[in-house]
C-alpha cells in the first residue's frame, strides 16, 4: 500500500510517471453536484465579484436565433468595461498571460485587449454532464500518460490531479457527435495582405456518440476528413485522420490525397512538430485545436489556477456579416472585434523531455475551467525565448449546445507574422447533425470521394 501511495504521489508531482491511479472516490465525485459544476469548475464566483457564479451556462439560445443559421451575439448591448493597452498594462499585469504582455509591449498601441463583463456561457447536454460524473470514478491514465482508459464521451478527469489529466480533458472534451463546416485560413504578410485557403471539414466523434462504449469505437476518438476548396492550385487536396485514444496500442493514422498526383498516401509524419499544411511554417501540426495528439514528448506540470483575461464569447468574430478583410490586419487580427473576459483557468506547463526533438522546448497552456478548452498558450524556443503566442476565440454553439473555437491564431513574434484559422466568408452555419457513418471515413472511401 505504501508503494502504491508513493507511486501515485510521484505521478501527481511529475504529471507523467508510470502507473497512475487517476480516478476519484464516489464521495469525491459528489462534489460535481455541489461546490463544483458538472464539468469540475468552481460553481461559485470569485471573492471580488468580477467572476460570477455558474448558473448553467448558455443552454438556451437567444429568442431571435433560428436553427440552421450562424450564431448571433447573445449580448449585443455589452460594451467594454475597460481596454488594456501598452500604456496601462501594469494595472492589469496580474491578470495577463506572459504572451499577452509580450503582444501588448511588442505591438502596442495597435494591439489592445477590450475587456467585457464575464459571462460563464459554456454549457453541454445533460447526458454529457452525467458522463463527467461516471468518468470521474472510472477513468485512468495509461502508463506514461499516452492514453486513457475507462472513459467515454467527454473529458475523463473533472477533478484533475496533474497536468496530464488536464491536457487529456482538453483533448477529449465534448464537441458534439459529428459536425460539418467550411472555413478559411490565412498567413498574412507583414503588411496585412493575404490569400485565404478554404477548407471543408467533416468530423465524426466516435468517442462522444451517445450510447457508445469503448468496445464500439475501435480505439478512435474521432475521424476527420478535410478537403481544400480554394485556391485552385490546392483545390482537391484531401486529408484523412483517425485519432486514437490509446496511442500506445495504435498511434494516429493519417492519409493525404494530392490532386496533382491523384494518389492517396499514408502520412506518418502528420504529428508533433511537423509544419501544419498551408501555415507557411508558422504553426506545427500539434497546435491544431491549440493542442492535439500524444503528449509523450513533454513532461507536464500542473501549476494551479489563475484568474486571467482570456478570449471568450467571440461572437463579433463569428458574425455572419464579418468577412476576412474585416478581421485580418498587419501583425495581428483586428482587436476591436475581439472580446476578453476574466475567467479562472488551469495553468499547465509542458517541458520537452530529454532526447526529444521538437521546435518548442517549453509550452504553457491556459485551460478554461468551464469547458476544458485551451484558450491561450505560449511557445518557447530552445534558448528559452518566447517565440509564439496562440489564442482560441470561442463561442457557444446553440444547437447542441457546445462551447468550441470559432477562430484560432498563432502569432510568431520573431517573424512578425501570424496564422489564423476559422475565418467565415459567408459560409453556412456549422451542421452538427450531417448524418455521417463511420465507414465514410475509411481510406478507400476518401479515395473514391477524391476521384469523383
N, C-alpha and C positions, 0 to 999 in steps of 0.2 A: 504493500500500500504506500509506504514511504517513497519507493522508487517511482511509482506511478504519479504521485503528487509532485515529486521533483521534476519529472518529465513535463507534466502539464504546466507547472510554473515556468520552466525554461521556455516552453513554447510561447507562453504569453509574452515573456520579455523579448524574445527574439522575433516572434511572429513567423517563424519558418521551420521549426525543427521537425524531428521525426514524428512519432505518434502524437496526435493531438486530440484530447477529449473536449470537443468544442460544444457539444450540446449542453443545455442548462436543465436544471431540475424543473419538474412541473410547477413547484412552488415559485421558482424564479420567473418562469414563463407567465405566471399570473399577473406580473407587473404590466404586461401588454394590455391588460384590461383596466388598468387603473392609472398609475402615475405616468406610464408610458403609453404612447399611441399604439395602434396595432402593428405599425412597422418598426417600432422601437425608439421613436423620438420622444423627447421630453414633452409631455402634454401641456404643462404649464408654460406661461410666458416667462420672460426674464424679470429680474427684480426692478429694472428701470422702467418697465412697461413699454419698451421700444420693440420687443418681440411679443406678439400676442399669444394667448392660449390657442392651441389647435382645436378647432371645432368641426372637424370632419372634412376640411378642405373644400375645393370647388367641385362638389359631387353633382350639383345641378347646374346645367348650362344657363346662360342668360336667356331671358324670355324672348328676346328678339333674334336669337340664333336659330338657324334651321339645319336639320340633319343633312349632311352631304355638302355643306358649304364650309369654307375656310373659317376657322375660329375667329370670333370677334373679341375685341377688348372688353372684358367684364368690368373694367374700372376706367371708363372714358373720362371721368371728371378728375381723376388723380393728377396732381401737379407735383413736381419735385419738392421735397422738403428742404433740400439744400443740394449744392453741386460741389463735389470735391474737385479741386484744381491743383495745379502745381504750386500755387501760392498759399493754399490753406491746408495742404495735406498733413502738416504737423498736428493739426487739430484732430485729425481722424486716423493718425498712424496706427493706433492700437487696434483699429477695426479694418485695416487694409492688409491684403496679402503682400508679400515681398514683390510678387510680379506686378501688381497694380501700382505699387510705389515706384517701381522702375519705369513703368509705362508713363506715369504722371511726370516723372522727372525728365525722361528722355524725349517725350513728345509734347509736353505742355508748351504753350497753353491750348493747343488743339485737342489734346486728349483730356477729356474731363469725364467725371462719373456722376451723372444725375441720380440722386438717391430719393426713393419714394417710400411711402408707408409700407411696412412689412405686411404682406398678405400670404398666409400659410395655405396656399391653394392646392398643394399636392393631395390627390385622392385616388383611390383604387376601388375596384368592385369588392363587395362583401366577401365573395368566395376567395378572393386573394388575401384579404385580411385573415381569414380562417387558416390559410396555408402558412402564413407567417407564424401563427401560434403553434401549428403542428411541426413546422421545420425547427423551431426553437428547441424542441425537446428531442429531436432525432438527428439533425444534421451534424456531420463531422467532416473535417478536413482530411484528405488523404495524406499519406506520408509526404513530407516536404511541401505540402500545400498546393500541389499541382493539379488538384481536382477536389471535388467534394462528393459525398455520398449521403444517402438517406434524406434527400431533399427534392422538392419538386415545385414548379410553377413560379416561384419568386425568390427573393433574397433569403438565403438559408440561416443567417445569424442576426436576428433582430436585436439581440443583446450581445454585441461583439466583445471579444476579449483581447483581440490583437489585430494588427494591421492587415494580415492576410484575410481575415474574416470580413473586414470592411471592404476590401477590394473585391472579394467574391460577391459581396452584397451588391456592388455596382454591376459586376459582370452578369449576374443572374437576376437583376431587378426585372420586375414585370413591365413589359412594353406592349401588352396585348397578345393575342394568339396568332395573328397574321396581319400584315399591312402592305399596301401597295401605294407608292407615291413617286412623284417626279420632283427633282430639284437640281440646282446648278451649283457648281463650284468655280472658284477663280483664284488666280495668284497674281494680283495686281502688281504692275511695275511701280517704281518709286514715285512716279508722277500720278499714279492712280489709274492709268489706262489698263484695260484688261480684256481678255477674251474668255467667255464663260464656256465651261464644259457641262453639258446637260446629261444627266443620267436618270434612268428609271430603276427604282428599287422594288424588289419583291422579297419580303421576309415571311418565313414560316417558322414560328417559335414552338418547336415541338415540346420543349421543356415546360412551356407555360400554358399548354392547352388544358382546358377544364376536363377533368376526369382522367388525364394521362398519369401513368406511373413510370418508374424507372425502367420497368421491363418493356414498356411500349415504345420508348423514344430512341432505342438503339444508340445510347450514349451521346445523343445530339442535344445541344442547346437550341440551335436554330439552323435553318438553311437560308442562304441569301443568294439571290441572283441579281446582278446589276447589268444593265445594257446601256451603252453610251449612244446617245441620240444626236449629239452635235458637239463639236463641229464636224463637217463632212469627212475630214481626214481621220477621225476617230470613230465615226458612226459605225455601229455594228459590232463593236468590241463587247464581249460578254465575259463577266467574271462570275464564277460559281464558288460558294464557300459552304462547307459543312463544319460548323463549330462544335467542338466536343466538350463533354462535361468532365470525364475522366481523361485527362490529357497524357497520363502515363500509358493507359491502355491504348489510346489512339489519338495522336496529335491531329491538329486541324488539317482538313483536306481542302485543297483549292485547285481550281482549273481556270484557264483563261483562253478565250477564243479570240483570235486576231482576224479581223475581217480581211486583211490583206492576204494572209496565208490560207485562210479558210480551214484552220485546224484548231481543235480544242486540245490544249496541252496541260498537263499537271503543272502546278506552280508551287513546288515545295518550299520556296523561299518567301512566300507571301505571309510574312510574320515578322515580329520583333522590329529590328531597326531598318528593314528594307524600306526604301522610299515608297510612300503611298503613291499609287498611279495618279498622274496628272496634277501632282502637287509641287512641281518644279523643285523637288528635293527640300521642301520647306516643312515636311511632316513625315513621320515614319508610319508604317502600317499599324503598329500597336497604339498609335494615337487616335485612330478612328474610333468614334464614340468615346473620346477622351482617354480611354484605356481599354484594351481588349487582349485576349489570348492568355497563354500560360504565364504565370507570374514567377517562373523559376529562374529568371535572370537577376533577380533582386532579392535583397533582404528587406523585409518590410517592418516598419516600426510605427505603432500607433502612438501619436504624440498627444492625443486627447481631443477635446472640443474647444472651439473658439467662436466668439460672436464676430462675424466678418461681413463686410459689404460685398455682396456677390451678385452676379447676373441672375435675374428672376423675373417671371411673368413678362416675357419679351413679346407681348402682343403687337407692339408697334413694328418690330422687325418681321413678324409673321403676317402682317396685314396683307390682304389680297390685293390692295392697290399699291403696295410698296414694291418697287422694282429694283433690280441690282444696281442701277445707276443712282438710286436714292441712298443706297447703303454703302457702296464702295467709295473710299476716299484714299488719298495717299497716306501711307504708313499704318492706317488703322481704319476701321469702319466709321460710319457717321455716328458719333457718340450721342447725338441728340435723339436718336431712335432707341438707344439702349436704356435699360432700366436696372438699377441696382437697389437691393434691399438688404437690411440687416437680418441675417439668419445664423442659427447655430449650425456649424459644420464640423464634421470629423476631420482631423488633420492626420494624414498618413505620409510618412517619408519612406522612399524606396532608395536603397543604396546598392549599386551594382556589385554583384558577387565577384570575388577574386577569380581571375582567369576567364571571365565572361567578356565577350566583345559586344559593346553596344555604344551608339553615339552619345547616349545620355548616361553620365556617371551617377547622377543623383536626380531624383524627381520628388516633387511634393504635390500631393493631391488634396483638394478640399471637397468633401463629400457632404451633400445635403442630408441633414438628419431626417427630413420628412419624406424622402423619396429614394435615397441611396444613389442618386445621380451625382457624378463628379461635375462640379460647377466651374472649377478653375484648377489650373495646375501650373507648375514651373518645372522647366527642364534645364539642367546644368551640364556643362561640358566637363571634360577630364581635368581641366585646370581649375575647376570649382567656380567658374563664372556662370552667372545666369545668362543663358543663351536664348531660350524661347519661353514665351508665356502663352498659355492656352485658356480659352474661355468656352463655356457652353451656355447659350441663352435658351431658356426653356419655357414651355407653356403647358397648361393642362389641356389635353385633347378631350373634348366634351363627350364624344360618342361612346367612350369606353367605360369610365374615364381612365386616363393615364397621363402621367407627368413625364415629358420627354423633350429632348432637344429640338429646337427649330433652327438654330444657327450655331455652328461651331467655327472657331478660328484658332490658328496658331500664329503668333507674332514672332518673327525672327529678329531679335534686337540687333544682331550684327549686320545681317543683310539689309535691314530696314525694309523688309517686305513681309507679306503675310499670305496665308492660305485661308480661305473662307469657304464653307460648305453649308448647304441648306438654303441657298438663295431661291426665292419664289419669283417667278416671272409670269404670273398669271396662270399658274398650273392649278389643276383641280385639288380639292381637299384630300388629305390622307384618307384612304379607304381601309378601314380596319376590319372589313368583312368581305374580302375578294373571293372567298370560296376555294382556296387552294387545297391541294392534297400533297402529301409528302413526296409522292412519286413524280411530281412535276419538277423536282429539284435534283434529279439524278444527272450524271454526266451525259448519258445518252439523250435525255430529254433536252438538255441545254444544247447539245449538238444538233438535234433536229430543229429546235427553235432558231438557231443561228443560221441554218441553211435554207430557211423558208424564204 
